[in-house]
Amino acid sequence: MGELLIHCEHVSVTLPYAVKREPVLHDISWNILRGEHCALTGVNGSGKSTLLRLLAGELWPDCGRLCWRDSDGIMNPSLLTGRALTALISPSSQMRYQKHAWTIQGLDLVLTGLDGTPLLYTQSSQEQIRKARSLARSLDCEDLLYRDSSTLSQGQLRILLLARALIAEPAVLLLDECLEGLDSAHAKRFVALLEQVADQSTLIFVAHEESTIPDFILQRKYVEAGRLFSGQGSSGAEQKKRVFGGMTESRLAIASKGPHKEEEPPIFALEHVNVFVAGEEILHDLSFCVHEGEHWLVSGENGSGKSTLLRLLAGDEFCAAGGTIKRWLPKLRAGKGGYAESLEELRSGISLISSKTLAEYDYPVNVLDLVCSGFENSVGLYRSFSDEERAWARSLLRRFFREYERQTFEELIRRPCSELSTGQLQRAFLARALICRPNVLLLDEPLTGLDQGMRNAYLALLESLAQGDTAFPHLTMLYVAHKASDLPSCLNRHAVLEQGRLRVVGHPEDA
C-alpha cells in the first residue's frame, strides 16, 4: 500500500459565496495514496471542480475530517499544508489571468508555481530558471517564456499553466480538464510529460471523455450530485438521453447553402489586415470575405491567431494602418442592412463567446440578468429591462436548460453566476449571445467544460440555428475548435491560420 497523502472522511462542503446555504459536496470519504492515480468523471454541475478545490486546500469543509501529509510525515488539517502538498490546474486559474490581464512574462508565470502565488514575488535561482526552461522544452513552448502573458492565446496560456503546476514537483497534481484548448501536438506532449512525472506526483485527472484519460491512470471514480463513488458511473448512458433545446444528441446533416446573392455585400470584407497585440504582430496580411449564411471553421495550432481573428471581427481588436475591414449587418437600418459604423451597431449584430468573455464577466448578477445584459452586449447591467425582454431571456434559457424541472429551473435562473459550473455557464453565455438576435455568432472553443451529453446537445442546437431558425433568420457563424468531434455538421467553409497567416481550404472536410 502506498503512503497516505490526503485523508478525507465524511466531508461536506458549502461554497462560501452561495446564496442558498446548501452543501454542494456530501459525505465525501477518500484516501489518496501515493502512486494511486485516479480519473474523476461526472456530468456538468456534479461537483468535480469543487472536489478538486477541496483537495487543494482552497475550501473549508463544513464537517468531517480533511488532512494532508506535511513535510514531517504528520497528517495535518491546515489548509496551508494542503496548498503546499498539491498543485491545481483548472479553468478558474486560467480565467484569473485573463480577467486581471496581468503583465507578466511567461518565464515568471511558470516560476510562480514554486511559491503557489499568482505573481512572482521572490528572486529565482539559476537552477530554478533552468528547470522552467527544461519544462518548456518538453512542452515545445520555450518561445512563450519570453512573451507577455497578455499576448498569449487561450491554448498558449494553458500550456504555461501546466508547466507552472509541474515546476514545484507537487506530491499531488490535480488536473481539471487540463487538455481543453490544446492542439493535438501539445496535448500529446503534455500527456507524455505527465507519464514522466507520475513516479513523483500522484495524479487526479478530471475528464469528460474516456479517450482523453492517459492509459497509465487505472483507477476510476465519479461524482454524482455532489457525492463520490467508485467506478465509471452511469453518466455516459444517461447523457445520451439528455435533451437540450428540444434537440436530441443525433446530429443533423445540413447541406451547404447555395451561392450568395451577388448584389449583397459580404458580412465581413478584410483587405491586407495586420493586427498587433501589445506591440507584437499576431495577424499578417489577411484578405478574405465571409458572406451571409456561411458557417466557417477556423482551425490552427495554439498561438496561430484564431482568437485574435474572432476578436478583430467583433470589434475588440483593430487592424493596423494600411488594412481595411468592413462589416455589413442585415439587421441594421430597419432590416435593410448597412455597414456597422459604431460600437453600438457592432454589439447589436455580432456576438462573441470565448474563455476571455467568461473571464471578464465578473459582476454579481444572477443568471437571468446575465442573459439580459446581452441586449447591449455589455459587461454588467446599465438599465432596467422590460417584462417582454425578460420573457424573451427566460424563454431562451428554458430552451437551453430544458432537462431541468420547472422548480429547479426557476431556482437556477435566480442563482448568482458565480455558483454555476463551467458547463452551465457556457450555456448561459450562449443564451446571452443570442438574445439580441445577432447576425453573426463567433464561437471560440465553446465546448470547453461541457460533458459529452451537453457537447452533443450544444452542437445540435447550433445545427438547428444554422438551418434557419425563425428567431435568427440571418445567422452566420465562425467557429474555432481543435478536435473533429467538437464540430457541428453545419460548417460549410474552412480557413486555416498558420503563424498568423490565413489559408482558405474550402470545406471543413478538405482539411
N, C-alpha and C positions, 0 to 999 in steps of 0.2 A: 504494500500500500504506500502511496506517495505521501509526502509531508503535507499536513493540513495548512492551507494558506488563508482561506476565508471560511468562517463558520457563521451560518445564517440559520436561525432557529425560530420558527413561528413568528416571523416578522410581518407586520402590516405597515403600509405607508400611505399617508395623505399628503398630497402636494401642498407646499406651504402657501401658494398663491390661489388655491382653489376656493371659489366662492361657495360651492356646495361641499361642506366638510365631510366628505365620504372617502374611505380608503380606495386607492387605485390598485394597490397590491394587497393580497390577502394571504396570511398564514404561509409565508414563504420559508421553506426549510431547504438548505442546500449546503453541503460541504464541498468546497472546491479544493481538490488535491493537486499537488504539483505534478505536471505532466499529463493530467486528465483533460485534454482539450475537448471542448463541447460546442456543438452548433445549437443555437437557440432560434426557434421559429415561432410563428403565430401571426394572426391576421392584424391589420391596422387597428390600433386602439386597444390591443390586448394587454399592453403594459411592458413590452420588451425593452424599450428605451429607458423607461423609468426604472426597471430592474437593474440595468447596467449602471445607471446613475447611482443607485443604491449601493451596488458593489464597489463603485469608485469612490465612495465616501462623500458624495455630493448631497445626500438626503439623510435626514434623521428618521429612524424608524419610529412609528407610533408606539409599538410594543414589540416584545420578543427580544432576542439576543443576536447582536451582529458584532463580530470582531475579526481582526486581521492579525496575521503573524508579523510582529515587529522585528527589528534588527537583532534583538536579543533572543528571538525564538519564542517570545511570550505572546499569547493571543490577547490583543489589546482592543478595546472598544472605541478608541479615539478615531474620529473621522480623519484626522491628520495622518494617522498610521495607514488608513485606507488609501489616502491620496498618494502616500509615499510608495505603497506596495503596487499600485495599479497605474495604468495609463489608458485613457478612454479616447477613442476616435468616434465621433458622431456627427450627424448633420448639424446639431446645435453648436458644436465647437467651430465648425466651418462658418456657420451663419454669423457667429460673433465677430469674426474677422471681416466678413463682408459688410456687416451692419456698421461697424465703427470705422471702417476704411482706414485702419491704422497704417501709417507709413513705416514699414519695417522691411528690411532686406531679407530675402529668402534664407540666407545663412543664419541670420539672427533668429528668424522664426523657428528654424529647426533646433537651434541651441536653447530656446526657451523650454524645450522638453526636459532639460536637465533639472530645472527647478519647478517645473509644472506651472509656470506663470505665462500669461498671455503675451507679455512683452519682456524684453531682455533687461535685467537689472544688475547682472554681475559680469565681470570680465571672464571670458572663456580662455582656457588654456590652449596651447597649440595642439595638444593631443586631442582635446575635445573637438577642435575645428577639423582636424584630420579625420576624426570619426564621422563628423557630419558630412564631409566631402565623400568619404567612402560609402556611406549610406546612399547619398545622392547618385553616385556612380552605379550602385546596384539597381537603382530605380530609373536609370537613364535620364536623370533630371539635373545634372550638375550645373547646367547653364542657368537654372532657376535660382540658384543660390545667390546670384548677383543681380536679381531683378527686384524691383519694388513690388511688394505683395499686392498693391492696388492695381497693378497691370496684369495680374495673373488671371487666367481663365478658371472656371469652376474646377475643372479636372486638374489643372496645374496646382491650384491651392490644395486640393485633396491629396495630391502626391506628396507635397511638402509636409502636410499634417501627419501623413503616415510615417515619414522619416522622423518627424518631431516626437511621435509616440515611441519609436523604436530606440532613439538615441540613449534614453535613460536605462535601457535594458530592464523593463519592469518585470516583476515576478508574475503579474497577471496582466495580460493585454486584452482589453475589452474593445471589440470591433463591431460597431453598429452600422451595418450596410456600408462597409468601408470601400467596396469596389464600385459603388454608384458613381457615375460621372467619369470613369476611367475608360480610355480606349482599350482595345483588346491587348495590345502590346504591353501597355503599362500594367494592366490587370494581371497578365501572366507573370511579369517581373515581380510584382508585389507578392503574389501567391508563392512564388519560388523563394522570395526573401523570408516570408512567414515560415516556410518549412525549415529554413536555415536557423531561425531563432527559436523554433519550437522546443529545442532542448533546454533553453534558458527561461523562456516565458510560457506560461500556461495561457492558452487562447480560449476566449469565449467569443464566438463568432455568430453574430446575428445576421440572418439572411431570410429572404422570402422565397428564393429559388434554390432547390436542392442542387442544381447544376453549378451554382456558384460556390458551394462549400468545398474547401480543399479536401483531397482524398484522405489525408492523414488525420483529419478530425473525425473520430469514430463515434463519440458519444452524442446522443440527441436528447434534447429537452424542448418542451414547447410551453408557451404561455397562452392561457385562455381566460378571458375575463378577469385578469389580474391574479390568476393562480398558476403555479408552476407544476408541470407534470413531466414524467419521464417518457421518452419515445418521441415519435414524429407527430402524433396527434392526428385528428381527423379533419384538420382545417382545409387540406387540399380538396377533399371531396365536397366539403361544404361550400368552398369558394366557387365551384363550378355551378352551383345553384343560385348564386347571388345575382341580383338584378340591379342595374344602375341606369337610371333614366329610362326605364322601360325596355332596355335592350339586354338580351342575354349575352353570354360570352361568345356566341357564334359570330364570326367575322363576316362582314358584307363584302362581296366582290363588286367594287364600284368602277365602272369604266371611266376612262379619262374623258373630260368634257371636250367637245369639238373645238375647232379653231375659234379664237376670239374674233369679235367683230372689228374689222379694220378701222372703223370710224371711232372706236373707243380708245382713249389714251390708256397706256399701261398704268396699273396701280402704282408700281414703282419703276422709275427710269433712272438708272445710275450711269454716269459717264465719267471715266477717269477719276474715280473716287479713291482718295487716300485718307486714312484715319489714324490719328496719333492719340495715344493714351499716356498721360504723364510723361510726355516728351518722346515716347517710343512709338515708332510706326508699326501698327498692328495689321492694317489692311492696305493692300498695294494695288493701285490702278484697276479698280473694279468697274467693269462696264457690262450691265445686263438689264433685262426688263422682266417684270412679273406682271401678268395680266389677270384680270378678274376670273375667278373660277379655277385658277391653277393652285395646286397644293404641292408645295416644294419640300423635299427632303434636303436638308443642308447637313452634310457629313464632313468629317475630317478628324485628324488626330487632336489630342489635347493641345491647346495653345495655338491652333491654326487660325483662330479668329471668328469662330462661329457665333459666340455670344456677343462679340463686338458688332458683328454684322446685324444681328437682330436689334441690338440697342440703337444702332445707326438708323435702321428703318423706322424704329419707334420714336425717333427724335431725341434720344438720350445721349447720343454721340453726334459729332459734327464732322463733315468732310473738310479736308484742308483746301486752301485756296487752289483754284485750277480745276477742281472737280465739281460736278453738279449732281444733285439728287432731287427728283420731283416725285410728289406723292399725290395721286388722283384718287379721291374717295367718292364713290357713287352716292353716299348719303348726304353729302353737302349740297348747299343751295336748294333746299326743299326737295331733295331727292333727284335733282337734275344732274348732280355731280359737279365736282370742281377740284381745283388744286388746293391742298391744305396750306394755308399761309400763316397760321398762328398755332401756338402750342395748344390752345383750347380745341382747335379743329383736329389737330393730331390726336389728342387724348380722347376725343369723342369717336374717332373712327378706327384707331389702331390700339389693340390691347396686347400687352406682353406679359407672359408668365415665365419667370425664371427663379433660380435659387436666390438671386440678388433681390428680386421683387419681394420674396417672402422675408428675407433677412432685414430689409429696410423698413418693413411694416411693423413698427414696434409701438403701437398705440393701444391703450387699454379699452378696446371696443369688443362688443360681442359679435357673434358670427353674422347675425342679420345686418348689423351696422357695417361690418367689414364689406359685405356684398354691396350694400347701398353706396359705399364710398366709390364704387366702380362707375357710378353715373358721371362723375367728374374725373375719374381715374386719379384720384387724389390719395395721398397717404394721410389718413386721419379724416375727421368729419368737419366740414366748414359750413354746413347748412342743415336745416331740417328737411325731412323727406315726407312727401305726401302719402296718404293712405294707398293711393294707386301705385306709387313707386315701391312702397314696402310690400304690397301684394305681389308685384312682379318679382321682387327679390325672393320672397317666400316661395313662389311657385318654381323659380329656378332651383333653389335649394332643395325643395321637395323632390324635384326631378333627379337631383344628384345624390340624394340620400333616401332613395325610395325603399331600401330594405329596412329602414327604421320604422318601428311602430309609432303611432301618432304622438303619444305622450313623450316617448324618447326623443322624437324629432323636435317637439316644442322645447324640450329641455336643452337640446343641442344648440339650437339657433340663438338661445339666450346665454350660452356659455361664453366666457372670455376666450378669445382666440388662443391665448397662451396655454389653455388647457387642452387644446386639440392635439391629436397625434399628427405626425408628418403626413400620413395618408389622408386624414380628414382635412387638414389644412390645404393640401393640394386640390381637393375637390371644391372647397370653399373659394379658393382663388380662381378656379375655372368659372364658377358662377359669377364672381366679381368681374372677371374679364368679359363675360358675355352680356352683362346687364345693360350696357349702353348700346347693345346691338351693333357691334363694330363691323366694319367691312373687312378688317384684317385681324387674324389671330396669329400671334407669334409665340411659339411654344419651344422653350429651351429646356430639354430634358424633363418634360412634365411628369414622367412616371417615377421619378426619384421618390423612394419611400413608400410606394404603393405595393401591397401584397399582390399575389398573382391574380386572384379573383378581381381585385379592383383595377389592375392593369388591363385585363381583358375588357372589363366594363367601360373603362375610360376610353380605350381605343374604339369600342363600339359606338360610344356617344359621339366621338369625333367623326366617325364614318357617317352617322345619321345626320350630323350637321352639314357635312360635305355633300350629301345627297340633295340638299336644297330645303332645309328646314324653313317653314313659313316665317318663323320669328327671325331668321338670319338669312335672308334671300341672296345676299351678295357676298358671302363669306369666302375669303381667300386665306390660305394657311401657309406658313413657313414653319417647319418642324425640325428641330435638332435632336438627334439621338445617335448612340454608338452601336446599339445592337439591333439586328434584323427583327428580333422578336418583339421589339418595342415600337414597331412601325405600324400605323394604321394603313389599311389597304387602299385608302382613298388618295394616297400620294401619287401624283402623276408627272412630276418633274423632279430633277435631281441636280444639285450643284455640289461640288466638292471644293473645300478650301484646303489649300496646301501652303503652309507658311504665309498666310495672309493673301494668297492669290487664288482667284476663283476660276473653276473649270466647270462648265455645264456639260453634263454627260447624257442628258435626255431623261429617260425614265428610270426610277429607282432600281428596277430590275437589271439595268445595264451597268450597275456599279461593279 
